[in-house]
């Protein structure tokens, strides 16, 4: 279970915020940024 990417805080600087029905994690560390709840994961148009 390494790839369970859910919107969780990883460090004290992470902030979880809800945007348009989905959860996002914003942090100064880029690899901490993540999103959960978005149904569109493909970037291919
Ligand atoms: Zn963080």
mmCIF file of the protein (N, C-alpha, C, O) and its ligand, coordinates in Angstrom:
data_MODEL
# 
_entry.id   MODEL 
# 
loop_
_entity.id 
_entity.type 
_entity.pdbx_number_of_molecules 
1 polymer     1 
2 non-polymer 1 
# 
_entity_poly.entity_id                      1 
_entity_poly.type                           'polypeptide(L)' 
_entity_poly.nstd_linkage                   no 
_entity_poly.nstd_monomer                   no 
_entity_poly.pdbx_seq_one_letter_code       
;(UNK)(UNK)(UNK)(UNK)(UNK)(UNK)(UNK)(UNK)(UNK)(UNK)(UNK)(UNK)(UNK)(UNK)(UNK)(UNK)
(UNK)(UNK)(UNK)(UNK)(UNK)(UNK)(UNK)(UNK)(UNK)(UNK)(UNK)(UNK)(UNK)(UNK)(UNK)(UNK)
(UNK)(UNK)(UNK)(UNK)(UNK)(UNK)(UNK)(UNK)(UNK)(UNK)(UNK)(UNK)(UNK)
;
_entity_poly.pdbx_seq_one_letter_code_can   XXXXXXXXXXXXXXXXXXXXXXXXXXXXXXXXXXXXXXXXXXXXX 
_entity_poly.pdbx_strand_id                 A 
# 
loop_
_entity_poly_seq.entity_id 
_entity_poly_seq.num 
_entity_poly_seq.mon_id 
_entity_poly_seq.hetero 
1 1  UNK n 
1 2  UNK n 
1 3  UNK n 
1 4  UNK n 
1 5  UNK n 
1 6  UNK n 
1 7  UNK n 
1 8  UNK n 
1 9  UNK n 
1 10 UNK n 
1 11 UNK n 
1 12 UNK n 
1 13 UNK n 
1 14 UNK n 
1 15 UNK n 
1 16 UNK n 
1 17 UNK n 
1 18 UNK n 
1 19 UNK n 
1 20 UNK n 
1 21 UNK n 
1 22 UNK n 
1 23 UNK n 
1 24 UNK n 
1 25 UNK n 
1 26 UNK n 
1 27 UNK n 
1 28 UNK n 
1 29 UNK n 
1 30 UNK n 
1 31 UNK n 
1 32 UNK n 
1 33 UNK n 
1 34 UNK n 
1 35 UNK n 
1 36 UNK n 
1 37 UNK n 
1 38 UNK n 
1 39 UNK n 
1 40 UNK n 
1 41 UNK n 
1 42 UNK n 
1 43 UNK n 
1 44 UNK n 
1 45 UNK n 
# 
loop_
_struct_asym.id 
_struct_asym.entity_id 
A 1 
B 2 
# 
loop_
_chem_comp.id 
_chem_comp.type 
_chem_comp.mon_nstd_flag 
UNK 'L-peptide linking' . 
ZN  non-polymer         . 
# 
_pdbx_entity_nonpoly.entity_id   2 
_pdbx_entity_nonpoly.name        ? 
_pdbx_entity_nonpoly.comp_id     ZN 
# 
_pdbx_nonpoly_scheme.asym_id         B 
_pdbx_nonpoly_scheme.entity_id       2 
_pdbx_nonpoly_scheme.mon_id          ZN 
_pdbx_nonpoly_scheme.ndb_seq_num     1 
_pdbx_nonpoly_scheme.pdb_seq_num     101 
_pdbx_nonpoly_scheme.auth_seq_num    101 
_pdbx_nonpoly_scheme.pdb_mon_id      ZN 
_pdbx_nonpoly_scheme.auth_mon_id     ZN 
_pdbx_nonpoly_scheme.pdb_strand_id   A 
_pdbx_nonpoly_scheme.pdb_ins_code    . 
# 
loop_
_atom_site.group_PDB 
_atom_site.id 
_atom_site.type_symbol 
_atom_site.label_atom_id 
_atom_site.label_alt_id 
_atom_site.label_comp_id 
_atom_site.label_asym_id 
_atom_site.label_entity_id 
_atom_site.label_seq_id 
_atom_site.pdbx_PDB_ins_code 
_atom_site.Cartn_x 
_atom_site.Cartn_y 
_atom_site.Cartn_z 
_atom_site.occupancy 
_atom_site.B_iso_or_equiv 
_atom_site.pdbx_formal_charge 
_atom_site.auth_seq_id 
_atom_site.auth_comp_id 
_atom_site.auth_asym_id 
_atom_site.auth_atom_id 
_atom_site.pdbx_PDB_model_num 
ATOM   1   N  N  . UNK A 1 1  ? 0.837   -1.203 0.000   1.00 0.00 ? 1   UNK A N  1 
ATOM   2   C  CA . UNK A 1 1  ? 0.000   0.000  0.000   1.00 0.00 ? 1   UNK A CA 1 
ATOM   3   C  C  . UNK A 1 1  ? 0.868   1.248  0.000   1.00 0.00 ? 1   UNK A C  1 
ATOM   4   O  O  . UNK A 1 1  ? 0.795   2.086  0.899   1.00 0.00 ? 1   UNK A O  1 
ATOM   5   N  N  . UNK A 1 2  ? 1.662   1.340  -1.000  1.00 0.00 ? 2   UNK A N  1 
ATOM   6   C  CA . UNK A 1 2  ? 2.517   2.523  -1.069  1.00 0.00 ? 2   UNK A CA 1 
ATOM   7   C  C  . UNK A 1 2  ? 1.903   3.614  -1.926  1.00 0.00 ? 2   UNK A C  1 
ATOM   8   O  O  . UNK A 1 2  ? 2.202   4.801  -1.794  1.00 0.00 ? 2   UNK A O  1 
ATOM   9   N  N  . UNK A 1 3  ? 1.041   3.161  -2.797  1.00 0.00 ? 3   UNK A N  1 
ATOM   10  C  CA . UNK A 1 3  ? 0.542   4.119  -3.785  1.00 0.00 ? 3   UNK A CA 1 
ATOM   11  C  C  . UNK A 1 3  ? -0.820  4.675  -3.435  1.00 0.00 ? 3   UNK A C  1 
ATOM   12  O  O  . UNK A 1 3  ? -1.505  5.227  -4.296  1.00 0.00 ? 3   UNK A O  1 
ATOM   13  N  N  . UNK A 1 4  ? -1.215  4.539  -2.209  1.00 0.00 ? 4   UNK A N  1 
ATOM   14  C  CA . UNK A 1 4  ? -2.516  5.095  -1.847  1.00 0.00 ? 4   UNK A CA 1 
ATOM   15  C  C  . UNK A 1 4  ? -2.384  6.590  -1.641  1.00 0.00 ? 4   UNK A C  1 
ATOM   16  O  O  . UNK A 1 4  ? -2.081  7.066  -0.547  1.00 0.00 ? 4   UNK A O  1 
ATOM   17  N  N  . UNK A 1 5  ? -2.612  7.297  -2.690  1.00 0.00 ? 5   UNK A N  1 
ATOM   18  C  CA . UNK A 1 5  ? -2.417  8.744  -2.641  1.00 0.00 ? 5   UNK A CA 1 
ATOM   19  C  C  . UNK A 1 5  ? -3.716  9.436  -2.277  1.00 0.00 ? 5   UNK A C  1 
ATOM   20  O  O  . UNK A 1 5  ? -4.556  9.715  -3.133  1.00 0.00 ? 5   UNK A O  1 
ATOM   21  N  N  . UNK A 1 6  ? -3.858  9.696  -1.042  1.00 0.00 ? 6   UNK A N  1 
ATOM   22  C  CA . UNK A 1 6  ? -5.026  10.446 -0.616  1.00 0.00 ? 6   UNK A CA 1 
ATOM   23  C  C  . UNK A 1 6  ? -4.566  11.793 -0.091  1.00 0.00 ? 6   UNK A C  1 
ATOM   24  O  O  . UNK A 1 6  ? -3.385  12.002 0.189   1.00 0.00 ? 6   UNK A O  1 
ATOM   25  N  N  . UNK A 1 7  ? -5.489  12.669 0.031   1.00 0.00 ? 7   UNK A N  1 
ATOM   26  C  CA . UNK A 1 7  ? -5.142  14.015 0.468   1.00 0.00 ? 7   UNK A CA 1 
ATOM   27  C  C  . UNK A 1 7  ? -4.923  14.015 1.971   1.00 0.00 ? 7   UNK A C  1 
ATOM   28  O  O  . UNK A 1 7  ? -5.857  14.184 2.755   1.00 0.00 ? 7   UNK A O  1 
ATOM   29  N  N  . UNK A 1 8  ? -3.700  13.825 2.341   1.00 0.00 ? 8   UNK A N  1 
ATOM   30  C  CA . UNK A 1 8  ? -3.376  13.862 3.770   1.00 0.00 ? 8   UNK A CA 1 
ATOM   31  C  C  . UNK A 1 8  ? -2.160  14.727 3.993   1.00 0.00 ? 8   UNK A C  1 
ATOM   32  O  O  . UNK A 1 8  ? -1.308  14.889 3.118   1.00 0.00 ? 8   UNK A O  1 
ATOM   33  N  N  . UNK A 1 9  ? -2.106  15.267 5.165   1.00 0.00 ? 9   UNK A N  1 
ATOM   34  C  CA . UNK A 1 9  ? -0.941  16.073 5.511   1.00 0.00 ? 9   UNK A CA 1 
ATOM   35  C  C  . UNK A 1 9  ? 0.266   15.173 5.731   1.00 0.00 ? 9   UNK A C  1 
ATOM   36  O  O  . UNK A 1 9  ? 0.166   14.111 6.347   1.00 0.00 ? 9   UNK A O  1 
ATOM   37  N  N  . UNK A 1 10 ? 1.369   15.602 5.233   1.00 0.00 ? 10  UNK A N  1 
ATOM   38  C  CA . UNK A 1 10 ? 2.585   14.824 5.414   1.00 0.00 ? 10  UNK A CA 1 
ATOM   39  C  C  . UNK A 1 10 ? 3.567   15.519 6.350   1.00 0.00 ? 10  UNK A C  1 
ATOM   40  O  O  . UNK A 1 10 ? 4.452   14.881 6.918   1.00 0.00 ? 10  UNK A O  1 
ATOM   41  N  N  . UNK A 1 11 ? 3.408   16.795 6.502   1.00 0.00 ? 11  UNK A N  1 
ATOM   42  C  CA . UNK A 1 11 ? 4.277   17.540 7.393   1.00 0.00 ? 11  UNK A CA 1 
ATOM   43  C  C  . UNK A 1 11 ? 3.460   18.691 7.979   1.00 0.00 ? 11  UNK A C  1 
ATOM   44  O  O  . UNK A 1 11 ? 2.376   18.997 7.481   1.00 0.00 ? 11  UNK A O  1 
ATOM   45  N  N  . UNK A 1 12 ? 3.956   19.314 9.005   1.00 0.00 ? 12  UNK A N  1 
ATOM   46  C  CA . UNK A 1 12 ? 3.198   20.394 9.659   1.00 0.00 ? 12  UNK A CA 1 
ATOM   47  C  C  . UNK A 1 12 ? 2.909   21.575 8.749   1.00 0.00 ? 12  UNK A C  1 
ATOM   48  O  O  . UNK A 1 12 ? 2.074   22.420 9.072   1.00 0.00 ? 12  UNK A O  1 
ATOM   49  N  N  . UNK A 1 13 ? 3.580   21.638 7.634   1.00 0.00 ? 13  UNK A N  1 
ATOM   50  C  CA . UNK A 1 13 ? 3.365   22.775 6.738   1.00 0.00 ? 13  UNK A CA 1 
ATOM   51  C  C  . UNK A 1 13 ? 2.314   22.508 5.689   1.00 0.00 ? 13  UNK A C  1 
ATOM   52  O  O  . UNK A 1 13 ? 1.876   23.412 4.977   1.00 0.00 ? 13  UNK A O  1 
ATOM   53  N  N  . UNK A 1 14 ? 1.915   21.256 5.604   1.00 0.00 ? 14  UNK A N  1 
ATOM   54  C  CA . UNK A 1 14 ? 0.883   20.911 4.641   1.00 0.00 ? 14  UNK A CA 1 
ATOM   55  C  C  . UNK A 1 14 ? -0.448  21.514 5.063   1.00 0.00 ? 14  UNK A C  1 
ATOM   56  O  O  . UNK A 1 14 ? -0.778  21.595 6.246   1.00 0.00 ? 14  UNK A O  1 
ATOM   57  N  N  . UNK A 1 15 ? -1.189  21.928 4.064   1.00 0.00 ? 15  UNK A N  1 
ATOM   58  C  CA . UNK A 1 15 ? -2.525  22.442 4.325   1.00 0.00 ? 15  UNK A CA 1 
ATOM   59  C  C  . UNK A 1 15 ? -3.514  21.697 3.447   1.00 0.00 ? 15  UNK A C  1 
ATOM   60  O  O  . UNK A 1 15 ? -3.317  21.562 2.240   1.00 0.00 ? 15  UNK A O  1 
ATOM   61  N  N  . UNK A 1 16 ? -4.563  21.226 4.063   1.00 0.00 ? 16  UNK A N  1 
ATOM   62  C  CA . UNK A 1 16 ? -5.602  20.537 3.324   1.00 0.00 ? 16  UNK A CA 1 
ATOM   63  C  C  . UNK A 1 16 ? -6.742  21.504 3.085   1.00 0.00 ? 16  UNK A C  1 
ATOM   64  O  O  . UNK A 1 16 ? -7.281  22.098 4.019   1.00 0.00 ? 16  UNK A O  1 
ATOM   65  N  N  . UNK A 1 17 ? -7.097  21.649 1.836   1.00 0.00 ? 17  UNK A N  1 
ATOM   66  C  CA . UNK A 1 17 ? -8.210  22.537 1.531   1.00 0.00 ? 17  UNK A CA 1 
ATOM   67  C  C  . UNK A 1 17 ? -9.150  21.884 0.532   1.00 0.00 ? 17  UNK A C  1 
ATOM   68  O  O  . UNK A 1 17 ? -8.741  21.065 -0.291  1.00 0.00 ? 17  UNK A O  1 
ATOM   69  N  N  . UNK A 1 18 ? -10.381 22.254 0.619   1.00 0.00 ? 18  UNK A N  1 
ATOM   70  C  CA . UNK A 1 18 ? -11.384 21.663 -0.248  1.00 0.00 ? 18  UNK A CA 1 
ATOM   71  C  C  . UNK A 1 18 ? -11.733 22.639 -1.348  1.00 0.00 ? 18  UNK A C  1 
ATOM   72  O  O  . UNK A 1 18 ? -12.091 23.792 -1.106  1.00 0.00 ? 18  UNK A O  1 
ATOM   73  N  N  . UNK A 1 19 ? -11.618 22.144 -2.558  1.00 0.00 ? 19  UNK A N  1 
ATOM   74  C  CA . UNK A 1 19 ? -11.942 22.994 -3.696  1.00 0.00 ? 19  UNK A CA 1 
ATOM   75  C  C  . UNK A 1 19 ? -12.874 22.257 -4.630  1.00 0.00 ? 19  UNK A C  1 
ATOM   76  O  O  . UNK A 1 19 ? -12.550 21.179 -5.127  1.00 0.00 ? 19  UNK A O  1 
ATOM   77  N  N  . UNK A 1 20 ? -13.988 22.822 -4.856  1.00 0.00 ? 20  UNK A N  1 
ATOM   78  C  CA . UNK A 1 20 ? -14.929 22.309 -5.847  1.00 0.00 ? 20  UNK A CA 1 
ATOM   79  C  C  . UNK A 1 20 ? -15.194 20.820 -5.647  1.00 0.00 ? 20  UNK A C  1 
ATOM   80  O  O  . UNK A 1 20 ? -15.230 20.040 -6.598  1.00 0.00 ? 20  UNK A O  1 
ATOM   81  N  N  . UNK A 1 21 ? -15.372 20.460 -4.407  1.00 0.00 ? 21  UNK A N  1 
ATOM   82  C  CA . UNK A 1 21 ? -15.746 19.091 -4.107  1.00 0.00 ? 21  UNK A CA 1 
ATOM   83  C  C  . UNK A 1 21 ? -14.598 18.119 -4.021  1.00 0.00 ? 21  UNK A C  1 
ATOM   84  O  O  . UNK A 1 21 ? -14.805 16.911 -3.908  1.00 0.00 ? 21  UNK A O  1 
ATOM   85  N  N  . UNK A 1 22 ? -13.395 18.636 -4.073  1.00 0.00 ? 22  UNK A N  1 
ATOM   86  C  CA . UNK A 1 22 ? -12.273 17.724 -3.935  1.00 0.00 ? 22  UNK A CA 1 
ATOM   87  C  C  . UNK A 1 22 ? -11.265 18.269 -2.936  1.00 0.00 ? 22  UNK A C  1 
ATOM   88  O  O  . UNK A 1 22 ? -11.205 19.465 -2.653  1.00 0.00 ? 22  UNK A O  1 
ATOM   89  N  N  . UNK A 1 23 ? -10.495 17.355 -2.428  1.00 0.00 ? 23  UNK A N  1 
ATOM   90  C  CA . UNK A 1 23 ? -9.513  17.738 -1.429  1.00 0.00 ? 23  UNK A CA 1 
ATOM   91  C  C  . UNK A 1 23 ? -8.160  17.933 -2.079  1.00 0.00 ? 23  UNK A C  1 
ATOM   92  O  O  . UNK A 1 23 ? -7.752  17.175 -2.959  1.00 0.00 ? 23  UNK A O  1 
ATOM   93  N  N  . UNK A 1 24 ? -7.491  18.944 -1.635  1.00 0.00 ? 24  UNK A N  1 
ATOM   94  C  CA . UNK A 1 24 ? -6.157  19.190 -2.147  1.00 0.00 ? 24  UNK A CA 1 
ATOM   95  C  C  . UNK A 1 24 ? -5.213  19.436 -0.992  1.00 0.00 ? 24  UNK A C  1 
ATOM   96  O  O  . UNK A 1 24 ? -5.594  19.948 0.061   1.00 0.00 ? 24  UNK A O  1 
ATOM   97  N  N  . UNK A 1 25 ? -3.987  19.061 -1.218  1.00 0.00 ? 25  UNK A N  1 
ATOM   98  C  CA . UNK A 1 25 ? -2.953  19.346 -0.227  1.00 0.00 ? 25  UNK A CA 1 
ATOM   99  C  C  . UNK A 1 25 ? -1.970  20.323 -0.842  1.00 0.00 ? 25  UNK A C  1 
ATOM   100 O  O  . UNK A 1 25 ? -1.419  20.092 -1.919  1.00 0.00 ? 25  UNK A O  1 
ATOM   101 N  N  . UNK A 1 26 ? -1.771  21.401 -0.140  1.00 0.00 ? 26  UNK A N  1 
ATOM   102 C  CA . UNK A 1 26 ? -0.823  22.405 -0.604  1.00 0.00 ? 26  UNK A CA 1 
ATOM   103 C  C  . UNK A 1 26 ? 0.316   22.490 0.403   1.00 0.00 ? 26  UNK A C  1 
ATOM   104 O  O  . UNK A 1 26 ? 0.104   22.568 1.613   1.00 0.00 ? 26  UNK A O  1 
ATOM   105 N  N  . UNK A 1 27 ? 1.511   22.475 -0.128  1.00 0.00 ? 27  UNK A N  1 
ATOM   106 C  CA . UNK A 1 27 ? 2.673   22.523 0.738   1.00 0.00 ? 27  UNK A CA 1 
ATOM   107 C  C  . UNK A 1 27 ? 3.820   23.178 -0.010  1.00 0.00 ? 27  UNK A C  1 
ATOM   108 O  O  . UNK A 1 27 ? 3.836   23.221 -1.241  1.00 0.00 ? 27  UNK A O  1 
ATOM   109 N  N  . UNK A 1 28 ? 4.754   23.675 0.731   1.00 0.00 ? 28  UNK A N  1 
ATOM   110 C  CA . UNK A 1 28 ? 5.921   24.272 0.088   1.00 0.00 ? 28  UNK A CA 1 
ATOM   111 C  C  . UNK A 1 28 ? 6.809   23.200 -0.540  1.00 0.00 ? 28  UNK A C  1 
ATOM   112 O  O  . UNK A 1 28 ? 7.619   23.479 -1.423  1.00 0.00 ? 28  UNK A O  1 
ATOM   113 N  N  . UNK A 1 29 ? 6.641   21.998 -0.074  1.00 0.00 ? 29  UNK A N  1 
ATOM   114 C  CA . UNK A 1 29 ? 7.345   20.880 -0.684  1.00 0.00 ? 29  UNK A CA 1 
ATOM   115 C  C  . UNK A 1 29 ? 6.473   20.301 -1.788  1.00 0.00 ? 29  UNK A C  1 
ATOM   116 O  O  . UNK A 1 29 ? 5.379   19.799 -1.530  1.00 0.00 ? 29  UNK A O  1 
ATOM   117 N  N  . UNK A 1 30 ? 6.950   20.373 -2.979  1.00 0.00 ? 30  UNK A N  1 
ATOM   118 C  CA . UNK A 1 30 ? 6.102   20.073 -4.125  1.00 0.00 ? 30  UNK A CA 1 
ATOM   119 C  C  . UNK A 1 30 ? 5.592   18.643 -4.104  1.00 0.00 ? 30  UNK A C  1 
ATOM   120 O  O  . UNK A 1 30 ? 4.470   18.377 -4.535  1.00 0.00 ? 30  UNK A O  1 
ATOM   121 N  N  . UNK A 1 31 ? 6.383   17.746 -3.620  1.00 0.00 ? 31  UNK A N  1 
ATOM   122 C  CA . UNK A 1 31 ? 5.953   16.354 -3.648  1.00 0.00 ? 31  UNK A CA 1 
ATOM   123 C  C  . UNK A 1 31 ? 4.861   16.064 -2.626  1.00 0.00 ? 31  UNK A C  1 
ATOM   124 O  O  . UNK A 1 31 ? 4.258   14.991 -2.633  1.00 0.00 ? 31  UNK A O  1 
ATOM   125 N  N  . UNK A 1 32 ? 4.625   16.994 -1.782  1.00 0.00 ? 32  UNK A N  1 
ATOM   126 C  CA . UNK A 1 32 ? 3.525   16.839 -0.833  1.00 0.00 ? 32  UNK A CA 1 
ATOM   127 C  C  . UNK A 1 32 ? 2.192   17.231 -1.446  1.00 0.00 ? 32  UNK A C  1 
ATOM   128 O  O  . UNK A 1 32 ? 1.137   16.822 -0.960  1.00 0.00 ? 32  UNK A O  1 
ATOM   129 N  N  . UNK A 1 33 ? 2.233   17.999 -2.479  1.00 0.00 ? 33  UNK A N  1 
ATOM   130 C  CA . UNK A 1 33 ? 0.994   18.425 -3.105  1.00 0.00 ? 33  UNK A CA 1 
ATOM   131 C  C  . UNK A 1 33 ? 0.267   17.229 -3.720  1.00 0.00 ? 33  UNK A C  1 
ATOM   132 O  O  . UNK A 1 33 ? 0.858   16.409 -4.423  1.00 0.00 ? 33  UNK A O  1 
ATOM   133 N  N  . UNK A 1 34 ? -0.995  17.159 -3.440  1.00 0.00 ? 34  UNK A N  1 
ATOM   134 C  CA . UNK A 1 34 ? -1.785  16.087 -4.011  1.00 0.00 ? 34  UNK A CA 1 
ATOM   135 C  C  . UNK A 1 34 ? -3.243  16.509 -4.038  1.00 0.00 ? 34  UNK A C  1 
ATOM   136 O  O  . UNK A 1 34 ? -3.630  17.525 -3.460  1.00 0.00 ? 34  UNK A O  1 
ATOM   137 N  N  . UNK A 1 35 ? -4.033  15.710 -4.719  1.00 0.00 ? 35  UNK A N  1 
ATOM   138 C  CA . UNK A 1 35 ? -5.454  16.011 -4.794  1.00 0.00 ? 35  UNK A CA 1 
ATOM   139 C  C  . UNK A 1 35 ? -6.229  14.715 -4.716  1.00 0.00 ? 35  UNK A C  1 
ATOM   140 O  O  . UNK A 1 35 ? -5.772  13.661 -5.158  1.00 0.00 ? 35  UNK A O  1 
ATOM   141 N  N  . UNK A 1 36 ? -7.402  14.822 -4.147  1.00 0.00 ? 36  UNK A N  1 
ATOM   142 C  CA . UNK A 1 36 ? -8.251  13.659 -4.057  1.00 0.00 ? 36  UNK A CA 1 
ATOM   143 C  C  . UNK A 1 36 ? -9.672  14.046 -4.416  1.00 0.00 ? 36  UNK A C  1 
ATOM   144 O  O  . UNK A 1 36 ? -10.159 15.110 -4.032  1.00 0.00 ? 36  UNK A O  1 
ATOM   145 N  N  . UNK A 1 37 ? -10.332 13.165 -5.160  1.00 0.00 ? 37  UNK A N  1 
ATOM   146 C  CA . UNK A 1 37 ? -11.720 13.416 -5.473  1.00 0.00 ? 37  UNK A CA 1 
ATOM   147 C  C  . UNK A 1 37 ? -11.933 13.874 -6.905  1.00 0.00 ? 37  UNK A C  1 
ATOM   148 O  O  . UNK A 1 37 ? -13.066 13.948 -7.382  1.00 0.00 ? 37  UNK A O  1 
ATOM   149 N  N  . UNK A 1 38 ? -10.854 14.178 -7.576  1.00 0.00 ? 38  UNK A N  1 
ATOM   150 C  CA . UNK A 1 38 ? -10.998 14.585 -8.960  1.00 0.00 ? 38  UNK A CA 1 
ATOM   151 C  C  . UNK A 1 38 ? -11.197 13.360 -9.836  1.00 0.00 ? 38  UNK A C  1 
ATOM   152 O  O  . UNK A 1 38 ? -10.440 12.393 -9.743  1.00 0.00 ? 38  UNK A O  1 
ATOM   153 N  N  . UNK A 1 39 ? -12.188 13.401 -10.664 1.00 0.00 ? 39  UNK A N  1 
ATOM   154 C  CA . UNK A 1 39 ? -12.471 12.238 -11.498 1.00 0.00 ? 39  UNK A CA 1 
ATOM   155 C  C  . UNK A 1 39 ? -11.734 12.300 -12.816 1.00 0.00 ? 39  UNK A C  1 
ATOM   156 O  O  . UNK A 1 39 ? -11.690 11.320 -13.561 1.00 0.00 ? 39  UNK A O  1 
ATOM   157 N  N  . UNK A 1 40 ? -11.167 13.428 -13.096 1.00 0.00 ? 40  UNK A N  1 
ATOM   158 C  CA . UNK A 1 40 ? -10.439 13.549 -14.352 1.00 0.00 ? 40  UNK A CA 1 
ATOM   159 C  C  . UNK A 1 40 ? -8.939  13.501 -14.066 1.00 0.00 ? 40  UNK A C  1 
ATOM   160 O  O  . UNK A 1 40 ? -8.312  14.492 -13.693 1.00 0.00 ? 40  UNK A O  1 
ATOM   161 N  N  . UNK A 1 41 ? -8.409  12.324 -14.257 1.00 0.00 ? 41  UNK A N  1 
ATOM   162 C  CA . UNK A 1 41 ? -7.000  12.138 -13.949 1.00 0.00 ? 41  UNK A CA 1 
ATOM   163 C  C  . UNK A 1 41 ? -6.164  12.173 -15.217 1.00 0.00 ? 41  UNK A C  1 
ATOM   164 O  O  . UNK A 1 41 ? -4.942  12.309 -15.148 1.00 0.00 ? 41  UNK A O  1 
ATOM   165 N  N  . UNK A 1 42 ? -6.788  12.057 -16.345 1.00 0.00 ? 42  UNK A N  1 
ATOM   166 C  CA . UNK A 1 42 ? -6.036  12.039 -17.603 1.00 0.00 ? 42  UNK A CA 1 
ATOM   167 C  C  . UNK A 1 42 ? -5.903  13.452 -18.122 1.00 0.00 ? 42  UNK A C  1 
ATOM   168 O  O  . UNK A 1 42 ? -6.851  14.238 -18.101 1.00 0.00 ? 42  UNK A O  1 
ATOM   169 N  N  . UNK A 1 43 ? -4.751  13.747 -18.572 1.00 0.00 ? 43  UNK A N  1 
ATOM   170 C  CA . UNK A 1 43 ? -4.510  15.072 -19.112 1.00 0.00 ? 43  UNK A CA 1 
ATOM   171 C  C  . UNK A 1 43 ? -4.683  15.109 -20.621 1.00 0.00 ? 43  UNK A C  1 
ATOM   172 O  O  . UNK A 1 43 ? -4.695  16.175 -21.237 1.00 0.00 ? 43  UNK A O  1 
ATOM   173 N  N  . UNK A 1 44 ? -4.816  13.946 -21.193 1.00 0.00 ? 44  UNK A N  1 
ATOM   174 C  CA . UNK A 1 44 ? -4.990  13.892 -22.640 1.00 0.00 ? 44  UNK A CA 1 
ATOM   175 C  C  . UNK A 1 44 ? -6.377  14.385 -23.010 1.00 0.00 ? 44  UNK A C  1 
ATOM   176 O  O  . UNK A 1 44 ? -7.381  13.902 -22.487 1.00 0.00 ? 44  UNK A O  1 
ATOM   177 N  N  . UNK A 1 45 ? -6.420  15.310 -23.877 1.00 0.00 ? 45  UNK A N  1 
ATOM   178 C  CA . UNK A 1 45 ? -7.700  15.880 -24.258 1.00 0.00 ? 45  UNK A CA 1 
ATOM   179 C  C  . UNK A 1 45 ? -8.410  14.983 -25.267 1.00 0.00 ? 45  UNK A C  1 
ATOM   180 O  O  . UNK A 1 45 ? -9.514  15.302 -25.709 1.00 0.00 ? 45  UNK A O  1 
HETATM 181 ZN ZN . ZN  B 2 .  ? 4.261   19.125 3.422   1.00 0.00 ? 101 ZN  A ZN 1 
# 
